[in-house]
Amino acid sequence: MIALRGKRKKPVKICRMENNVVYLTEEPPGSGSFYLPLVEDGKNVEEFEIVEERQVTLNDMEDHAGGC
């Protein structure tokens, strides 16, 4: 899923998210550079605004076996 991060609204790809907390992002999307956003008290310190949510299928998982 694609989101905008922080005040500057930088596009990121969310690779791992649980209970509305983002734990792993790829910035910029498709770059192969992964980041662990800061989490305090069960919430992200920076704000993430989800702009594109996509359901993953088995074909997607096979096509992108190495990425998020």
The first five atom37 places (N, CA, C, CB, O) and aatype in JSON, in Angstrom:
{
  "aatype": [12, 9, 0, 10, 1, 7, 11, 1, 11, 11, 14, 19, 11, 9, 4, 1, 12, 6, 2, 2, 19, 19, 18, 10, 16, 6, 6, 14, 14, 7, 15, 7, 15, 13, 18, 10, 14, 10, 19, 6, 3, 7, 11, 2, 19, 6, 6, 13, 6, 9, 19, 6, 6, 1, 5, 19, 16, 10, 2, 3, 12, 6, 3, 8, 0, 7, 7, 4],
  "atom_mask": [
    [1, 1, 1, 1, 1],
    [1, 1, 1, 1, 1],
    [1, 1, 1, 1, 1],
    [1, 1, 1, 1, 1],
    [1, 1, 1, 1, 1],
    [1, 1, 1, 0, 1],
    [1, 1, 1, 1, 1],
    [1, 1, 1, 1, 1],
    [1, 1, 1, 1, 1],
    [1, 1, 1, 1, 1],
    [1, 1, 1, 1, 1],
    [1, 1, 1, 1, 1],
    [1, 1, 1, 1, 1],
    [1, 1, 1, 1, 1],
    [1, 1, 1, 1, 1],
    [1, 1, 1, 1, 1],
    [1, 1, 1, 1, 1],
    [1, 1, 1, 1, 1],
    [1, 1, 1, 1, 1],
    [1, 1, 1, 1, 1],
    [1, 1, 1, 1, 1],
    [1, 1, 1, 1, 1],
    [1, 1, 1, 1, 1],
    [1, 1, 1, 1, 1],
    [1, 1, 1, 1, 1],
    [1, 1, 1, 1, 1],
    [1, 1, 1, 1, 1],
    [1, 1, 1, 1, 1],
    [1, 1, 1, 1, 1],
    [1, 1, 1, 0, 1],
    [1, 1, 1, 1, 1],
    [1, 1, 1, 0, 1],
    [1, 1, 1, 1, 1],
    [1, 1, 1, 1, 1],
    [1, 1, 1, 1, 1],
    [1, 1, 1, 1, 1],
    [1, 1, 1, 1, 1],
    [1, 1, 1, 1, 1],
    [1, 1, 1, 1, 1],
    [1, 1, 1, 1, 1],
    [1, 1, 1, 1, 1],
    [1, 1, 1, 0, 1],
    [1, 1, 1, 1, 1],
    [1, 1, 1, 1, 1],
    [1, 1, 1, 1, 1],
    [1, 1, 1, 1, 1],
    [1, 1, 1, 1, 1],
    [1, 1, 1, 1, 1],
    [1, 1, 1, 1, 1],
    [1, 1, 1, 1, 1],
    [1, 1, 1, 1, 1],
    [1, 1, 1, 1, 1],
    [1, 1, 1, 1, 1],
    [1, 1, 1, 1, 1],
    [1, 1, 1, 1, 1],
    [1, 1, 1, 1, 1],
    [1, 1, 1, 1, 1],
    [1, 1, 1, 1, 1],
    [1, 1, 1, 1, 1],
    [1, 1, 1, 1, 1],
    [1, 1, 1, 1, 1],
    [1, 1, 1, 1, 1],
    [1, 1, 1, 1, 1],
    [1, 1, 1, 1, 1],
    [1, 1, 1, 1, 1],
    [1, 1, 1, 0, 1],
    [1, 1, 1, 0, 1],
    [1, 1, 1, 1, 1]
  ],
  "atom_positions": [
    [[0.84, -1.16, 0.0], [0.0, 0.0, 0.0], [0.89, 1.24, 0.0], [-0.96, -0.01, 1.21], [1.98, 1.23, 0.57]],
    [[0.44, 2.27, -0.63], [1.2, 3.52, -0.75], [0.64, 4.54, 0.24], [1.15, 4.07, -2.21], [-0.58, 4.65, 0.41]],
    [[1.54, 5.27, 0.88], [1.14, 6.29, 1.85], [2.01, 7.53, 1.69], [1.22, 5.75, 3.29], [3.07, 7.49, 1.06]],
    [[1.55, 8.62, 2.29], [2.34, 9.84, 2.36], [2.81, 9.97, 3.8], [1.52, 11.11, 1.9], [2.01, 9.87, 4.74]],
    [[4.13, 10.2, 3.98], [4.73, 10.21, 5.32], [5.1, 11.62, 5.75], [5.97, 9.32, 5.36], [5.67, 12.39, 4.98]],
    [[4.76, 11.95, 6.98], [5.2, 13.19, 7.6], [4.56, 14.45, 7.06], [0.0, 0.0, 0.0], [3.62, 14.4, 6.26]],
    [[5.09, 15.58, 7.52], [4.56, 16.88, 7.12], [4.82, 17.19, 5.66], [5.16, 17.97, 7.98], [4.03, 17.89, 5.02]],
    [[5.92, 16.69, 5.13], [6.28, 16.97, 3.73], [5.59, 16.03, 2.74], [7.78, 16.88, 3.55], [5.74, 16.18, 1.53]],
    [[4.84, 15.06, 3.27], [4.05, 14.14, 2.45], [4.89, 13.39, 1.43], [2.95, 14.91, 1.72], [4.56, 13.34, 0.24]],
    [[6.01, 12.79, 1.9], [6.86, 11.99, 1.03], [6.2, 10.65, 0.75], [8.26, 11.78, 1.66], [5.72, 10.0, 1.69]],
    [[6.15, 10.21, -0.51], [5.53, 8.91, -0.82], [6.39, 7.75, -0.33], [5.29, 8.78, -2.33], [7.6, 7.73, -0.52]],
    [[5.73, 6.78, 0.31], [6.4, 5.57, 0.8], [5.51, 4.38, 0.51], [6.72, 5.68, 2.33], [4.29, 4.51, 0.36]],
    [[6.12, 3.2, 0.43], [5.37, 1.96, 0.3], [5.4, 1.28, 1.66], [5.97, 1.03, -0.83], [6.47, 1.02, 2.21]],
    [[4.23, 1.0, 2.22], [4.15, 0.34, 3.51], [4.29, -1.17, 3.28], [2.81, 0.68, 4.25], [3.48, -1.77, 2.58]],
    [[5.32, -1.75, 3.88], [5.59, -3.18, 3.72], [5.01, -4.0, 4.87], [7.09, -3.42, 3.61], [4.6, -5.14, 4.67]],
    [[4.98, -3.42, 6.06], [4.43, -4.14, 7.23], [3.66, -3.17, 8.1], [5.56, -4.83, 8.04], [4.18, -2.14, 8.53]],
    [[2.4, -3.53, 8.37], [1.53, -2.69, 9.2], [0.64, -3.61, 10.01], [0.69, -1.7, 8.33], [0.02, -4.53, 9.47]],
    [[0.57, -3.37, 11.32], [-0.29, -4.14, 12.22], [-1.0, -3.19, 13.16], [0.53, -5.19, 13.01], [-0.38, -2.29, 13.74]],
    [[-2.31, -3.38, 13.32], [-3.11, -2.56, 14.25], [-2.92, -1.06, 14.0], [-2.74, -2.88, 15.7], [-2.79, -0.28, 14.94]],
    [[-2.91, -0.67, 12.73], [-2.75, 0.72, 12.3], [-1.41, 1.33, 12.7], [-3.86, 1.55, 12.88], [-1.29, 2.55, 12.79]],
    [[-0.4, 0.5, 12.93], [0.96, 0.97, 13.21], [1.87, 0.47, 12.09], [1.46, 0.47, 14.61], [1.9, -0.72, 11.78]],
    [[2.62, 1.4, 11.47], [3.53, 1.07, 10.38], [4.87, 0.68, 10.96], [3.68, 2.27, 9.39], [5.47, 1.43, 11.73]],
    [[5.35, -0.54, 10.6], [6.62, -1.04, 11.13], [7.74, -1.11, 10.09], [6.41, -2.41, 11.71], [8.91, -1.14, 10.46]],
    [[7.4, -1.13, 8.79], [8.42, -1.23, 7.76], [7.95, -0.52, 6.51], [8.75, -2.71, 7.45], [6.84, -0.75, 6.03]],
    [[8.81, 0.37, 5.96], [8.47, 1.09, 4.73], [9.6, 0.97, 3.73], [8.18, 2.57, 5.02], [10.75, 0.68, 4.08]],
    [[9.26, 1.19, 2.46], [10.24, 1.28, 1.39], [10.16, 2.7, 0.86], [9.99, 0.2, 0.25], [9.1, 3.15, 0.43]],
    [[11.29, 3.41, 0.88], [11.32, 4.82, 0.48], [12.48, 5.1, -0.45], [11.4, 5.73, 1.71], [13.63, 4.8, -0.12]],
    [[12.19, 5.69, -1.61], [10.9, 5.81, -2.28], [10.44, 4.45, -2.77], [10.97, 6.81, -3.45], [11.25, 3.53, -2.89]],
    [[9.14, 4.3, -3.08], [8.61, 3.01, -3.52], [9.4, 2.46, -4.71], [7.13, 3.14, -3.88], [9.66, 3.17, -5.68]],
    [[9.76, 1.18, -4.63], [10.48, 0.52, -5.71], [11.99, 0.68, -5.67], [0.0, 0.0, 0.0], [12.68, 0.15, -6.53]],
    [[12.51, 1.41, -4.67], [13.95, 1.7, -4.59], [14.77, 0.57, -3.97], [14.16, 2.96, -3.81], [15.96, 0.45, -4.24]],
    [[14.13, -0.25, -3.15], [14.86, -1.29, -2.43], [15.48, -0.79, -1.14], [0.0, 0.0, 0.0], [16.2, -1.54, -0.48]],
    [[15.22, 0.47, -0.75], [15.71, 1.04, 0.51], [14.6, 0.93, 1.55], [16.17, 2.53, 0.33], [13.53, 1.52, 1.39]],
    [[14.86, 0.18, 2.62], [13.85, -0.08, 3.63], [14.16, 0.67, 4.91], [13.74, -1.58, 3.91], [15.32, 0.84, 5.28]],
    [[13.11, 1.14, 5.6], [13.25, 1.92, 6.82], [12.28, 1.4, 7.88], [13.01, 3.41, 6.54], [11.2, 0.91, 7.56]],
    [[12.69, 1.54, 9.14], [11.87, 1.16, 10.28], [11.39, 2.46, 10.96], [12.67, 0.24, 11.29], [12.18, 3.1, 11.66]],
    [[10.14, 2.86, 10.77], [9.65, 4.08, 11.39], [9.65, 3.98, 12.92], [8.24, 4.4, 10.9], [9.47, 2.9, 13.48]],
    [[9.85, 5.1, 13.57], [9.88, 5.15, 15.03], [8.48, 4.94, 15.59], [10.45, 6.48, 15.52], [7.52, 5.58, 15.17]],
    [[8.38, 4.01, 16.57], [7.11, 3.7, 17.22], [7.29, 3.93, 18.71], [6.66, 2.22, 16.91], [8.22, 3.4, 19.32]],
    [[6.39, 4.73, 19.31], [6.4, 4.97, 20.75], [5.0, 4.77, 21.3], [6.91, 6.41, 21.08], [4.03, 5.26, 20.71]],
    [[4.87, 4.06, 22.4], [3.58, 3.79, 23.05], [2.57, 3.18, 22.08], [3.01, 5.07, 23.64], [1.38, 3.5, 22.15]],
    [[3.03, 2.32, 21.18], [2.14, 1.64, 20.25], [1.61, 2.49, 19.12], [0.0, 0.0, 0.0], [0.63, 2.12, 18.47]],
    [[2.25, 3.66, 18.88], [1.82, 4.55, 17.8], [3.05, 5.04, 17.04], [1.0, 5.74, 18.35], [4.13, 5.16, 17.61]],
    [[2.87, 5.33, 15.75], [3.95, 5.93, 14.97], [4.17, 7.37, 15.4], [3.65, 5.85, 13.46], [3.21, 8.1, 15.65]],
    [[5.44, 7.78, 15.49], [5.76, 9.16, 15.82], [5.38, 10.07, 14.65], [7.27, 9.32, 16.17], [4.8, 11.13, 14.85]],
    [[5.71, 9.63, 13.42], [5.32, 10.38, 12.23], [3.96, 9.89, 11.74], [6.38, 10.23, 11.12], [3.57, 8.75, 11.97]],
    [[3.26, 10.77, 11.07], [1.94, 10.45, 10.55], [2.04, 9.83, 9.16], [1.07, 11.71, 10.5], [2.86, 10.26, 8.34]],
    [[1.21, 8.84, 8.9], [1.12, 8.19, 7.59], [-0.3, 8.34, 7.08], [1.54, 6.69, 7.67], [-1.25, 7.97, 7.77]],
    [[-0.44, 8.89, 5.87], [-1.76, 9.03, 5.23], [-1.82, 8.04, 4.06], [-2.01, 10.51, 4.75], [-1.12, 8.22, 3.06]],
    [[-2.64, 7.02, 4.19], [-2.73, 5.99, 3.15], [-3.49, 6.57, 1.95], [-3.44, 4.71, 3.7], [-4.6, 7.08, 2.08]],
    [[-2.85, 6.47, 0.78], [-3.47, 7.0, -0.44], [-3.86, 5.91, -1.43], [-2.52, 7.98, -1.1], [-4.69, 6.14, -2.3]],
    [[-3.26, 4.73, -1.31], [-3.6, 3.62, -2.2], [-3.49, 2.32, -1.44], [-2.67, 3.6, -3.45], [-2.43, 1.97, -0.92]],
    [[-4.6, 1.61, -1.37], [-4.6, 0.32, -0.69], [-4.95, -0.73, -1.72], [-5.6, 0.3, 0.53], [-5.92, -0.59, -2.46]],
    [[-4.16, -1.79, -1.78], [-4.34, -2.82, -2.79], [-4.35, -4.18, -2.14], [-3.23, -2.73, -3.86], [-3.53, -4.46, -1.25]],
    [[-5.25, -5.03, -2.55], [-5.3, -6.39, -2.02], [-4.24, -7.22, -2.72], [-6.72, -7.02, -2.22], [-4.1, -7.17, -3.94]],
    [[-3.49, -7.99, -1.94], [-2.42, -8.83, -2.48], [-2.99, -10.18, -2.88], [-1.27, -9.0, -1.45], [-3.77, -10.78, -2.15]],
    [[-2.58, -10.65, -4.06], [-3.0, -11.97, -4.53], [-1.79, -12.89, -4.56], [-3.66, -11.89, -5.93], [-0.66, -12.43, -4.4]],
    [[-2.02, -14.18, -4.76], [-0.91, -15.13, -4.85], [0.0, -14.78, -6.02], [-1.43, -16.56, -5.0], [1.22, -14.92, -5.91]],
    [[-0.55, -14.34, -7.14], [0.27, -13.96, -8.3], [1.2, -12.81, -7.95], [-0.62, -13.57, -9.48], [2.36, -12.8, -8.37]],
    [[0.71, -11.82, -7.18], [1.56, -10.7, -6.75], [2.71, -11.19, -5.9], [0.74, -9.66, -5.98], [3.84, -10.72, -6.03]],
    [[2.42, -12.14, -5.01], [3.46, -12.65, -4.12], [4.54, -13.39, -4.9], [2.86, -13.58, -3.06], [5.72, -13.29, -4.57]],
    [[4.15, -14.14, -5.93], [5.13, -14.86, -6.73], [5.97, -13.9, -7.59], [4.42, -15.89, -7.63], [7.16, -14.12, -7.77]],
    [[5.33, -12.85, -8.11], [6.02, -11.89, -8.96], [7.02, -11.04, -8.18], [5.02, -10.99, -9.63], [8.03, -10.61, -8.74]],
    [[6.76, -10.8, -6.89], [7.59, -9.92, -6.08], [8.15, -10.66, -4.88], [6.79, -8.69, -5.63], [8.04, -10.19, -3.75]],
    [[8.74, -11.8, -5.11], [9.19, -12.66, -4.01], [10.28, -12.0, -3.16], [9.71, -13.97, -4.56], [10.38, -12.32, -1.98]],
    [[11.09, -11.1, -3.72], [12.18, -10.52, -2.96], [11.87, -9.23, -2.25], [0.0, 0.0, 0.0], [12.62, -8.83, -1.36]],
    [[10.79, -8.55, -2.59], [10.47, -7.24, -2.02], [9.36, -7.31, -1.02], [0.0, 0.0, 0.0], [8.99, -8.38, -0.54]],
    [[8.81, -6.13, -0.72], [7.7, -6.1, 0.22], [6.39, -6.01, -0.5], [7.84, -4.94, 1.19], [5.33, -5.97, 0.14]]
  ]
}
